[in-house]
Amino acid sequence: MSKKQFQGFTLIEILIVILVISIATVAATLTIGNASGRDMRRQAEQLQRVLQLAAQTAMVEQVDLSIGLWRKGYAVWRFNPVDRTWNLIQNERGFKEYDMPGVIQLSLRINNKQVLLPTSLNTLKVPQIWFSATGEATAAEITVSGGGDLENILVIKNNGEVTILE
């Protein structure tokens, strides 16, 4: 009779399993911690459409509109010339308060100066980007970023044109 002898795992096999688990854990952490380039691009394109709609609506309706940004979102405001105040537009013509998903955040530059964005809509005092009834706009750059090196930059020209830098 031959005795069957049980042989355990070798040290190499155990190290390979630990290495595979470590790589999978790092990949999962990076995926959760950073937004993908596609997600950021989608958010930048959506913001671009809202900015273009605000510029067009301001000219068509002959009103002043503005975009208010905070770190994780944005909303559209209408100027009331009677009491000279900006009023938040909610659920009208596609304008609504919008919060960025996940780790995606916004930053703003006006006249080549970084603007400190508030943490929420509740702490936003006045909107920052203006679109006039005459077609003029605040020249600005909005950066959409997601926790990594990837980012999309929207450029608003003072004629109201909005583009995304490639």
Beta strands, then each sheet from edge to edge (+ up, - down):
strand 1: 65-70
strand 2: 73-80
strand 3: 85-88
strand 4: 98-99
strand 5: 105-110
strand 6: 113-115
strand 7: 129-131
strand 8: 140-145
strand 9: 151-156
strand 10: 162-164
sheet 1: 3+ 2- 1+ 7-
sheet 2: 3+ 2- 4+
sheet 3: 6+ 5- 8+ 9- 10+
end
